[in-house]
Amino acid sequence: MATVLRNLLTVVFLRVFSFHPLSFYYSLMILTKFLPYPLLH
């Protein structure tokens, strides 16, 4: 389950990042607050 979630997040991050780098950082900050930290690593 964690792998599926991580793949999903990677796709979302790549799409957001290609649009606007700042949005990528904002989503990353928001996600680190809501998600358990090990999921992102």
C-alpha positions in Angstrom: 0.0 0.0 0.0 2.8 2.4 0.9 4.5 1.8 -2.5 1.3 2.5 -4.4 0.8 5.7 -2.4 4.4 6.7 -3.0 4.1 6.2 -6.7 0.9 8.2 -6.7 2.6 11.1 -4.8 5.5 11.0 -7.2 3.2 11.4 -10.2 1.4 14.3 -8.5 4.6 15.9 -7.5 6.1 15.7 -11.0 3.0 17.2 -12.5 2.8 20.0 -10.1 6.6 20.6 -10.3 6.4 20.9 -14.1 3.8 23.6 -13.7 5.2 25.6 -10.9 8.2 24.9 -8.7 6.8 26.8 -5.8 3.7 24.8 -5.8 5.8 21.7 -5.5 7.5 23.0 -2.4 4.2 24.0 -0.8 2.6 20.6 -1.5 5.7 19.0 -0.1 5.4 21.0 3.1 1.7 20.3 3.5 2.2 16.6 2.9 5.0 16.3 5.4 2.6 17.7 8.0 -0.2 15.3 7.2 1.6 12.1 6.2 3.8 9.9 8.4 7.4 10.9 7.6 8.7 7.4 6.6 6.2 7.4 3.7 8.2 10.1 1.9 11.5 8.3 2.1 
